[in-house]
Structures are given as C-alpha cells and as structure tokens.
Amino acid sequence: MTEIVLGIGASHSTLMNTHWEETYHKDRAERFRDALGEARDALAAARPDTVVLIGSNHFRGFWLDLIPSFTIGVDECVASGESGTPKGPQPVDRPLALHLAGSLVEQAGFDVAFSARLQIDHGQSHAIQYLLDGLDVELVPLVVNVFAPPLPALDRCERLGRAIREAVLTFPGDRRVAVIGSGGLSHRLPWPDWRAPDGEDEEFMVGAWLNGRNNWQDYDVRRREIIRAAEAALNPGFDQEFLSWIEQGQAHRITEYTTEELEKVAGNGAQELRTWLLMAAALDHIPGRRLAYEPMPEWLTGMGVAVLDPAQTPVQSKERQS
C-alpha cells in the first residue's frame, strides 16, 4: 500500500549559501536554519521512500522558449548547482513519476507536461540540500511556473494538489511518500514582467530568460548583482496569516487571491506559495505545525518552515478536512 506520510513547506534563499557572513540578523537566520534541521529530522523519522518535490523555476531549468505551467520529471533529473546548491544527477522514482504523469492526464484531466531530462535549480535543490541531506530517498520533481505570466491560477494549483494525492494513493506499489513545497513567503525580486521590460536591467533579464538555455552561467554574475542591489519588500503580516492558515488546515484560503492581488500584497516572489498550496492539498489540508517564521530583509524574503504530519493529526481533524 502506498501512503503519504509527511508534508513540509519551506522557504528557500541561495543567499543562505553565498552571503551567510554578511547576514546581519544572525539570530533569525540561525533559528530558520535550525527549523530546517528540525523538519529534516521529522522527514527522517517518517521514513519516506520517495519525496514529491514541488518547486519553482528561476530561469535556469526552463526558459522563455518554452514555459509549461506544471512539469513532472519522469526520468533523468539534473540540478544546475548555482550558488552552492547541489549539482548533478538526482535519483528519480521513475515508476511513481510515470504513474503520476499518466494518472493526472488520463484520470484527473490535468494536461501536465513531463520531462525525461529535467534540469532543476535552487527552487528544488535548496530543499535537497537542507531537507534531504543524508536521506536515502528518490524524487518525483514537479516544477511550477511562478515567474513567467500568465501563471496557473491558485485554485487550479489547489485542485492539482488534490489530484496528486489521489494519484499517489492509487499507485499499485508499496511506497511511503513525503511531499515538499519549496518557496515563498513574501518577497519581491527585481524581475520584470517579461512581456513589458522597462529599462536596461529588465531588458537584460528578459534576454537571459530567453537565450540562456545553453549558457545560463554567462548571465549569472550580472543577475546576482541586480538581485543584490534590490531593496527588501516583505509583508510579515501576510506571512503570519498564511502560516496560521497552514496551522489550521486552511491553506486553500489563499485561493481567494487573484495572481495580481497576491503580488500586490506580498510581492512577485509570493507566487511561489503555489508550491505550499499544492503540498497542503496533497496532505488533504490537515492542520500543520509551524517550526519557524523569520523576516530576513538581507535575503529579501520572509522565511518560514512548517510540517504537516498525518501521524500527529487526530482522526476527527482529518475527517473535517476531507
């Protein structure tokens, strides 16, 4: 029997790797890092065989020549290794990945893309680095388009999360499956709407996103300079509210926002919360446990970690969420 044994939502930031010494809120940074360690310990205790790893694309695995809304890696998966994150081939649970891709298309009506040679970036490899370190697990990577509009609607993501749950539970094998949503919380990246770049920096970024498939490293130095020059734009009030929804099993409430409204209140980086929403729906929206929330302006991001554990959820709470 295949079962879903744990869910984790966690923010990511490559600045943890590249600018730790320049981080001035060291106490906050250490609390967040410790929470990642606590989530990793919870994952180890749940003993998963496979992790459905849901993350975003930062134009190092997908480019503007082709941007699907949702892409499942079904065979080869290679991490780009930028900014000190893991690099190289990652183990994929091919039978489960193929089952998910087929079930979502044939039974659930989701026309997800698939890739037999997927490249991921820190939108997923940050979680590999900090949450899967030392664990003997395989992956089913799912990449969500959160930065190249038009974006998949939030309620569509919630429905996909539920469909993933059904597909996993009908897998004709014996798997213990965990689900990780990597990204968010509130933050604003100095990235343009690719359809209407304004100024030299935005023109450069769109050019990198369009032309970087075979040489993305050539654009990386200036990309990093543009990002490091950006001012933080966090909304801790929004972040706290979203985390309270996670704790109450009500992450679906974020679907009350349109894409435009979410960006206005919490920044373009908050579009990554689609990954948390997918994860929470795959866990049937059981109540979660917040491990940390730290506003980190020097990382440009509100950093949070939460765990959803079916083993710690009373039966009556599960029934209320179904």
TILOGU-676827 format. One record per atom (N, C-alpha, C, O): x, y, z. Coordinates in steps of 0.05 Angstrom, whole numbers, plus 5000, padded with zeros to 4 digits. Example, Ala and Ser with C-alpha at 12.3 -4.5 7.8 and 13.67 -1.06 7.14 Angstrom:
526448865156/524649105156/526449345156/528549345169/525749555142/527349795143/525850015157/526850235161/
This chain:
501749765000/500050005000/501750255000/503750265015/501050444984/502550694983/501050905000/498650924999/502651055016/501451255034/503151505034/505551495028/501851725041/503151985043/503752025073/501852035089/506252045080/507052035108/507852305120/508052325144/508352505103/509152765114/509052975093/509352925069/508553225101/508753455084/510453665097/510353705121/512053805081/513754025090/513454265072/513554235047/513054495083/513254745068/515654895079/516054925103/517354995061/519755135069/520655345049/520555295025/521355575059/522455785042/525255715033/526555545045/526155835012/528855795003/530156064996/528856254989/532856074999/534356304990/537256224987/538556125005/538356264963/541156194958/542956374974/545356314977/541956604983/543656784999/544456655026/546356755038/543056445034/544056285057/546756175052/548456155070/547256105026/549855975019/551956185012/554256155020/551156394998/553056574986/553756815004/555856935001/551856885023/552257135038/551657085068/550657265081/552356855078/551756795106/553356995124/552257095143/555857045118/557457215134/556557505134/556957655153/555257585112/554157855110/551357885122/550258105124/550257665131/547657675143/547757805171/549257715188/546258015175/546458165200/544358075220/544658125244/542157955211/540257835231/541057545236/539557365229/543357505248/544457235251/542657065269/542356825264/541357185289/539657035307/537256925291/536556695295/536057085274/533856995258/534756785238/533456575235/537056835226/538056645206/538556365219/537956165207/539656365243/540256115256/537755975265/537555725264/535656125273/533155995280/531855865256/530755645258/532056005233/530855885209/532455635201/531255435194/535055655201/536655425194/536155185213/536054955204/535855245239/535255035258/532554905252/532154665255/530655075243/527954965236/528154785212/526754575211/529854845193/530254665170/531354395181/530554185171/533154415200/534254165211/532054005226/532053755224/530254145240/528054005253/526253875233/525253645237/525654015211/523953895190/525353655178/524053455171/527953675174/529453445163/529353205181/529152985172/529453255208/529253035227/526452915226/526252665228/524453075223/521652965221/521452795196/520052595196/522752885174/522652735150/524052465153/523052255144/526352465166/527852215171/526152025188/526051785183/524752135208/523051965226/520751845211/519751635218/519751985190/517451885174/518251665155/516551525144/520851635150/521951425133/520751405105/519851195097/520751625091/519651615063/521551465044/524051465048/520451335025/521951215003/522351424981/524451434967/520251594978/520251784955/519252054965/517452064983/520352264954/519352534960/518352664934/519852684915/515852744935/514752914913/515753194919/514753324938/517553294903/518953544909/517853764890/518453764866/516253944902/514854154886/516354414890/516654514912/517254524868/518854764869/518354944845/516954874826/519755174845/519355374824/521755364805/523755224810/521555514784/523755534764/524655824763/523056014761/527255864766/528456134765/530056174740/532156304740/529056064717/530156104691/533055994690/534856104677/533355764703/535755604699/535155324690/536855164682/532555254692/531654994682/529655014660/529354834643/528155234660/526355304638/526955584629/527855754645/526455634603/526855904592/524455984576/522555824572/524456224567/522056334554/521556204527/519456264515/523356034517/522655894493/520555674498/519355584479/520155594523/518055404530/517655404560/519455334575/515255494569/514655504597/511955364602/509855484600/512055104609/509554974618/508655064645/510355164661/506155044651/505155114678/506154914699/507054994720/506054654692/506854444710/508454234695/507654154673/510754154705/512453954692/513353754712/514553824733/512953494706/513853274723/516353154711/516353084687/518453124727/520752974718/520352674721/519852584743/520552534698/519852244699/522252064695/521951824696/524652174690/526952004686/529452154696/529852174720/531152254678/533552404686/532752664699/530952804690/534152734721/533752994734/536553094743/537952954757/537253334733/539853444739/539553714752/538053884742/540853754775/540854014789/543054194778/545254104773/542354444773/544254634760/546554704778/548754764768/546154704804/548354754822/549155034827/551455094836/547455224821/548155504825/548255574854/546855464871/550055764861/550155894887/550555684910/549355714931/552155484905/552855294926/550755084932/550954944951/548655064915/546654854918/547754604905/549554614889/546454374910/547454124899/547454134868/545754264855/549353994856/549653984827/549753704818/550953524831/548553654795/548853394782/546353224784/544253324793/546552974775/544252794774/542952744801/544352724821/540352734801/538752674825/537152414821/536252374798/536752254841/535252004838/532252044835/531052174851/531151934814/528251964808/526851694811/527851494802/524551694825/522851464826/521251444800/519051544799/522451314781/521251314754/518551184753/516751294741/518050954766/515350834765/513251014777/511051044765/513751144800/511751314812/511451574795/509151664792/513551674784/513351914768/511751864743/510052034736/512251644730/510651584706/507751534713/505951604698/507251404736/504451364745/503051634750/500851664741/504451814763/503252074768/502652224742/500452324738/504552234724/504152374699/501752254684/500052394673/501651984682/499451864668/496751904682/494851954668/496751864708/494151894723/493052174721/490652214718/494852374723/493952654723/492652724696/490752874695/493852614674/492752674648/490252504642/488252614633/490452244648/488352064639/485952054658/483652024649/486452074684/484252064703/483352334714/480952384717/485252514719/484552764732/484152994713/483153204721/484852964687/484353174668/486253404670/485653634662/488653364681/490753574682/492853514661/494153304661/493053694642/494953654620/497753744628/498853944618/498953604648/501553674657/503653594636/503353394622/505753754634/508053674617/509753474633/509553454657/511453334618/513353154631/516053194617/516153274594/518153124631/520853144621/522352894628/522452824652/523552764609/525352544614/528252634617/530052474621/528752894616/531353014621/530953294632/531253494619/530253294658/529453544671/531853674685/533353544698/532153934681/534054084697/532554254717/530754404711/533354234743/532254384764/534254584775/536654554770/533254794788/535054984800/534554994830/533354814842/535355214843/535155224872/532255224882/531855184906/530355264864/527555244872/526954964883/524954934898/528554774876/528254504888/530854404901/530754274922/533154484890/535654374901/536354494928/537854374943/535254724935/535554834962/534354644982/535454595003/531954534975/530754334993/532354074994/532553955015/533453994971/535153754971/537553794990/538253615005/538654034990/541054095006/540354095036/541953985052/538154215044/537654265072/535654065084/535654025109/533953945068/531853765079/532453475073/531453305088/533853415053/534353135045/537153045050/537852815043/538753215062/541553145067/541752885083/540752865105/543152695071/543652445085/541452245084/541652025094/539152315071/536952125069/537051965043/537652075022/536351715045/536451535022/533651535010/532051355016/533051734993/530351754981/530651804951/532751904942/528551744936/528451814909/526452044906/524952104925/526452174883/524752414879/522752374857/523152224838/520552524859/518852584837/518752894836/517153014851/520353014819/520453314818/518053424802/517453324781/516853624813/514653774799/515454064799/515654194820/515754174775/516554464772/514054624765/512554554746/513554834780/511155004776/512155274765/514055394776/510855374744/511455634733/510355854752/507855884753/512055994765/511056214783/512156484776/511556684789/513856504755/515156754749/514756854720/515657074714/513556694703/513156784675/510156784669/509056584660/508857014673/505957034669/505356984639/506857054621/502956864635/500756814655/501456564672/502456364662/500856584698/501356374717/498956194720/496656284717/499255944728/496955774734/495455894758/496655974777/492855894756/491156014777/491555864803/492055624803/491256004825/491655884851/489655654856/490455454867/487155694848/485255474853/485855234836/485255004843/487055284812/487955054795/490154904809/490154654808/491955044822/494054904837/492954744860/493854524865/490954854874/489754704896/488454444886/488754234899/487054464863/485854224852/487954024843/487553784846/490154124832/492253944824/493453794848/494053564847/493753944870/494753814895/493053584904/494053374911/490453624902/488553414910/488753174890/488652944898/489053234864/489353024844/491952874848/492052624844/494153004856/496652874862/496252674885/497252454885/494752764906/494152584928/492852324918/493652104925/490752354903/489252124893/491051944876/490951704878/492752064859/494451914842/496551754858/497051524853/497751884878/499651754895/498351514910/499551294911/496051554921/494751344937/493751114920/493250894931/493551154894/492750934876/495050794863/494650624846/497550874870/499850754858/499950454866/499850394889/500150274846/500049994852/502649884861/503749694849/503649994882/506249904893/506149954923/504049994935/508549964935/508749994964/510750224969/513150174969/509750464972/511450694977/510550855001/508150875007/512550955015/512051165035/512951425022/515251465016/511051605019/511551845003/511252095020/509352125035/513252275018/513052535030/512752745008/513552694985/511752975015/511353194996/512553445007/512053525030/514253574992/515553825000/514754044980/514854014956/513854274992/513354514976/515554714983/515754795006/517054804963/519354974968/518955254955/518455274931/519055464972/518855734961/517455924980/516755855003/517156174972/515856374988/517556445013/519756355014/516556605032/513856715033/513956985018/514656994995/513157205032/513057455018/515857545010/517757525026/516157624985/518557764976/518157864948/516457774933/519758054941/519658174915/522458164902/524358284913/522558024880/525058014865/525058234843/522958304833/527458334837/527658554817/527358434789/529158484771/525258294784/524758154759/522458294744/520458354757/522658334719/520558464704/518358274695/518758024696/516158384688/514258234671/515558204644/515958404630/516157964636/517657914611/516258034587/517558084566/513658084589/512158194566/512658494562/512058594541/513658624583/513958924581/516359014598/515959164617/518758934590/521159024606/521559324603/520959444582/522459444625/522859734626/525659794636/526259764660/527359894618/530059964626/532059744620/531359524613/534659824622/536859654614/536959394630/537359174619/536659414657/536859174673/534558974666/535058734665/532159074663/529958904656/530258774628/529658544624/531258934610/531858824583/533858604585/533658394571/535958644602/537958434605/536758184617/537357964607/535058214637/533957974650/532257814630/532457574629/530557954615/528857814596/530557684574/529957464565/532757804566/534557684547/535857434558/536157234544/536557434584/537657194597/535556974598/536256744593/533157044604/531056844606/530356724579/529556494577/530756874558/530056774531/532356614519/531956414505/534856704524/537156594509/538956424526/541056344516/538256374551/540156244569/540155944570/541655824586/538755814553/538455514555/541155374555/541655194571/542955454537/545555314535/547855464549/550055354550/547355704559/549555854571/548556034594/549456264596/546755924611/545656094632/547756204651/547456414662/550056054654/552156154672/553256414662/554256574679/553156474636/554356714626/552856964635/553957184636/550356924643/548657154652/548657184683/547657374693/549856984697/549356964725/550657184742/549457274762/552957284735/554257484751/552557744752/552057844773/551657834729/550058074729/547358024741/546258204755/546257794737/543657724750/543957764780/542257884793/546157654791/546557664820/546957954829/545958034850/548258114813/548658394820/546058544821/545558704839/544258484802/541658614802/540058534826/538758704839/540158284833/538658184856/539758304882/538258384899/542458314885/543558414910/543058714913/543158814936/542658854891/542159144893/539259204900/538559434906/537559004900/534659044905/534159104935/535559004952/532059254940/531259304967/529159104975/527459024959/529259025001/527358825010/524558945011/524159185017/522558775006/519758865007/518158635019/516858475005/518258605045/516958385059/514258485070/513758725074/512558285076/509958335089/509658135111/508257935107/510858175134/510657975156/507757925164/507157695172/505958125163/503258075170/501957865152/500457695161/502357895126/501357695107/502557415113/501157215113/505257405117/506557155123/505357015147/504856775147/504957165168/503857055193/501056945188/500356735198/499457085172/496756995167/496856735150/495356545156/498556725130/498756485114/499656245131/498456025129/501556285148/502456065166/500355985185/500155745192/498656175194/496356095211/494455925196/493155745207/494055975170/492355805153/493455525151/492055325153/496055505148/497355245148/496855095174/496254855174/497055235196/496655115223/493755025226/493254825240/491955165214/489055095217/488054905195/485654835195/489854825177/488954655154/487254815134/485454695122/487855075131/486255245113/487955385092/487355615085/490055255083/491755375063/490255445038/491055615023/487955305033/486355355010/485255645009/484255734989/485255785032/484256055033/485856245015/484856455008/488356175009/489956344992/488756364963/489356544948/486956164957/485756174930/483756404928/482656454906/483156544950/481456774949/482857014934/481657204925/485556994932/487057194918/487157134888/487356894881/487157334872/487957304844/491057324843/492257404863/492157244821/495057274818/495957564822/497957614835/494457744811/495158034813/494958134842/496658284851/492858044856/492458134883/494658024901/495658154919/495457774897/497557654913/500257804909/501657854929/500857874884/503358024880/503258294893/505258384904/500958424892/500658694904/501058684934/502358864945/500058474948/500258474977/502858354987/503758425009/504058164972/506358014983/508657994963/510657854970/508558124940/510758114922/510657894901/509257694905/512257924880/512257724859/513357454869/512557244859/515157464889/516157214900/514157054915/514456804918/512057184924/509957034939/508356844920/506856674929/508656884894/507356694875/508456414880/507156214872/510756384892/511856114899/510155974919/510455724923/508356104933/506655974952/504755764939/503455614953/504655764913/503355554898/504455284906/503055084908/507055274912/508355024919/507354924947/506854684950/507055114966/505955034992/503054954989/502154755002/501555084972/498755024968/498454744957/496754584966/500054674937/499954414925/500654204946/499353994948/502754254962/503454074983/501254035003/500553805011/500054255013/497954235033/495554085022/494353925037/494854124997/492553984985/493253684983/491453514987/495753614976/496553334974/496453205001/496152955003/496653355023/496453255050/493553275060/493053245084/491653335042/488853355049/488253585068/486353575084/489953785068/489654025085/489353955115/487654075129/490853765124/490953715153/492253945167/493954075154/491653995192/493054215206/496054165208/496953935212/497554375205/500454355205/501654475231/500254575248/504254455232/505754555255/507954745245/509654665230/507754995254/509755195246/512255145262/512255125286/514555135248/517155105261/518655365263/520255405281/518155545244/519555805245/518255995227/517055925206/518456255234/518056475215/519956695222/520056795245/521656775203/523556985207/523557175183/524257085161/522957425187/523257615165/526257675161/527557765179/527257625137/530057655131/530457855108/530657775085/530558115114/530858305092/533458275076/533458325052/535658185089/538058145074/537957915055/539657885037/536057735059/535557515040/533057585022/532257425006/531957825026/529757925010/527157775015/525257804999/527057605035/524857405037/523857365066/525457375084/521257325069/520157225094/520556925094/519556775077/522056825114/522956545114/521256385134/521256445158/519956175124/518256015141/518655715137/519555635115/518055555157/518155265155/515755155170/515055255192/514354955158/512154825171/512054535164/513054455142/510954365182/510754085177/507953995180/506554085199/506953825162/504353705163/504653405167/505753275149/503853305190/504453025197/501852875202/500552925222/501052695183/498552545187/498652385213/496552335225/500952295221/501152125245/500452285271/499752165291/500752555269/500252725292/497552865290/496953035307/495952795270/493352925266/491052755275/490752525265/489452845294/487152685303/485352605280/485052765261/484152375282/482452275261/480152475255/479552515232/478952595276/476752775271/477653015256/476153125240/480253105260/481153335244/481553265215/480953425197/482453015210/482752925182/480052925169/479753005146/478052825183/475352805171/474153075165/472853115145/474753275182/473753545177/474953665152/473653815138/477453585146/478753705123/478053565097/478553675075/476753325098/476253175074/473653275061/472753175040/
